[in-house]
Amino acid sequence: MSTRNINDYKYLIELHAHTMPVSPCGQVSPEGLVKEYLEKGFSAVVITNHFYRGNIYNRFTDAEDAADFYYGDYLATKKAAEGTGLKIIFGMEAVFLKSSGEHLLYGVNRDDIIKVFDHRNGTVTEYLNDMGDSRPLVIEAHPTRGGINFSPEGPFDGLEAYNLHLPADPEAAVEYGRKHDLIITGSSDYHDPGYAGIASIMSKNVPSDSYEVAALLKSRDFFVQSGDIIFDPIKKEIVNQ
């Protein structure tokens, strides 16, 4: 790809955001999220609520009930954004009980909630193998946060090197991404008021749904902004310092 002009990448997209009540650690309602991201000039937000033990697996035994609850915050956020110009997109942050780490899934819809629920007691690898060619894009969330380890044999497509929700080690994540030619992303991992857009990606176009987000990330034709840092996921290097 020829040299890219950062000024062409004018659309801000949040890849990792939580709302309550689905994410119990979230402190922002769907309406509150929409308000903050509009104030920050964002074009799209991917809602990636937690899908794990406390809020899903220990609460539901029926996959449809779990899906209704989980999908509800996405629908509420989408409704809150109607007429504002802010695109609300569905994603997941899933845990599989025999795998370590948390996995951001892009290229998903409501049916995938049920598929993840049905695979909850296995590994992420088993889930992806069963999904075959229809599997979502998998980005490892905050891979250098305490206790979450890299694995060269891992099934993931990329990693969230720049995650500003809690302390991490972006340099180590970037180096790992270079070594294994992984997609490198960044996000606010939004939970709390006042933290909207502290890290995001910059795109030439606004994706319309979860599948277009997956395609955008696969293309690597975006930039990551993290505070004062602009990172190029094609060159895998900081480009503004």
Solvent accessible surface area in square Angstrom, and as a share of the most:
residue,aa,sasa,rsa
1,M,159,0.71
2,S,95,0.61
3,T,125,0.73
4,R,35,0.13
5,N,79,0.41
6,I,54,0.27
7,N,126,0.65
8,D,76,0.39
9,Y,7,0.03
10,K,143,0.61
11,Y,67,0.25
12,L,46,0.23
13,I,1,0.00
14,E,0,0.00
15,L,3,0.01
16,H,0,0.00
17,A,0,0.00
18,H,0,0.00
19,T,0,0.00
20,M,82,0.37
21,P,92,0.58
22,V,1,0.00
23,S,0,0.00
24,P,79,0.50
25,C,54,0.32
26,G,3,0.03
27,Q,100,0.44
28,V,8,0.05
29,S,36,0.23
30,P,11,0.07
31,E,106,0.47
32,G,24,0.23
33,L,0,0.00
34,V,7,0.04
35,K,126,0.53
36,E,28,0.13
37,Y,0,0.00
38,L,67,0.33
39,E,120,0.54
40,K,111,0.47
41,G,52,0.50
42,F,14,0.06
43,S,22,0.14
44,A,0,0.00
45,V,0,0.00
46,V,0,0.00
47,I,3,0.01
48,T,0,0.00
49,N,3,0.02
50,H,15,0.07
51,F,0,0.00
52,Y,53,0.20
53,R,116,0.42
54,G,52,0.50
55,N,8,0.04
56,I,0,0.00
57,Y,23,0.09
58,N,119,0.61
59,R,145,0.53
60,F,33,0.14
61,T,132,0.77
62,D,65,0.34
63,A,17,0.13
64,E,87,0.39
65,D,76,0.40
66,A,0,0.00
67,A,0,0.00
68,D,86,0.44
69,F,40,0.17
70,Y,3,0.01
71,Y,39,0.15
72,G,30,0.29
73,D,8,0.04
74,Y,19,0.07
75,L,90,0.45
76,A,39,0.30
77,T,0,0.00
78,K,99,0.42
79,K,146,0.62
80,A,32,0.25
81,A,5,0.04
82,E,123,0.55
83,G,90,0.87
84,T,57,0.33
85,G,74,0.71
86,L,9,0.04
87,K,77,0.33
88,I,8,0.04
89,I,2,0.01
90,F,11,0.05
91,G,0,0.00
92,M,0,0.00
93,E,1,0.00
94,A,0,0.00
95,V,9,0.05
96,F,0,0.00
97,L,59,0.29
98,K,150,0.63
99,S,26,0.17
100,S,84,0.54
101,G,15,0.15
102,E,33,0.15
103,H,5,0.02
104,L,1,0.01
105,L,0,0.00
106,Y,2,0.01
107,G,8,0.08
108,V,3,0.02
109,N,61,0.31
110,R,63,0.23
111,D,82,0.42
112,D,8,0.04
113,I,0,0.00
114,I,37,0.19
115,K,84,0.36
116,V,0,0.00
117,F,4,0.02
118,D,94,0.49
119,H,42,0.19
120,R,55,0.20
121,N,88,0.45
122,G,13,0.12
123,T,34,0.20
124,V,6,0.04
125,T,61,0.36
126,E,88,0.40
127,Y,0,0.00
128,L,8,0.04
129,N,109,0.56
130,D,104,0.54
131,M,23,0.10
132,G,38,0.37
133,D,159,0.82
134,S,79,0.51
135,R,81,0.30
136,P,5,0.03
137,L,5,0.03
138,V,0,0.00
139,I,0,0.00
140,E,16,0.07
141,A,1,0.00
142,H,4,0.02
143,P,5,0.03
144,T,32,0.18
145,R,44,0.16
146,G,73,0.71
147,G,70,0.67
148,I,32,0.16
149,N,121,0.62
150,F,61,0.25
151,S,44,0.29
152,P,85,0.53
153,E,148,0.66
154,G,24,0.24
155,P,38,0.24
156,F,24,0.10
157,D,34,0.18
158,G,0,0.00
159,L,1,0.00
160,E,2,0.01
161,A,2,0.02
162,Y,12,0.05
163,N,6,0.03
164,L,73,0.36
165,H,50,0.23
166,L,88,0.44
167,P,122,0.77
168,A,39,0.30
169,D,64,0.33
170,P,38,0.24
171,E,126,0.56
172,A,40,0.31
173,A,0,0.00
174,V,8,0.04
175,E,99,0.45
176,Y,27,0.10
177,G,0,0.00
178,R,109,0.40
179,K,156,0.66
180,H,59,0.27
181,D,89,0.46
182,L,20,0.10
183,I,8,0.04
184,I,0,0.00
185,T,2,0.01
186,G,0,0.00
187,S,0,0.00
188,S,1,0.01
189,D,2,0.01
190,Y,0,0.00
191,H,9,0.04
192,D,43,0.22
193,P,83,0.52
194,G,58,0.56
195,Y,113,0.43
196,A,2,0.01
197,G,13,0.13
198,I,51,0.26
199,A,0,0.00
200,S,0,0.00
201,I,0,0.00
202,M,23,0.10
203,S,1,0.01
204,K,83,0.35
205,N,105,0.54
206,V,52,0.30
207,P,7,0.05
208,S,58,0.37
209,D,59,0.31
210,S,5,0.03
211,Y,107,0.41
212,E,81,0.36
213,V,0,0.00
214,A,8,0.07
215,A,60,0.46
216,L,29,0.14
217,L,0,0.00
218,K,124,0.53
219,S,58,0.38
220,R,48,0.17
221,D,23,0.12
222,F,0,0.00
223,F,5,0.02
224,V,0,0.00
225,Q,26,0.12
226,S,9,0.06
227,G,54,0.52
228,D,125,0.65
229,I,44,0.22
230,I,28,0.14
231,F,1,0.01
232,D,6,0.03
233,P,0,0.00
234,I,64,0.33
235,K,116,0.49
236,K,20,0.08
237,E,78,0.35
238,I,64,0.32
239,V,51,0.30
240,N,68,0.35
241,Q,159,0.71
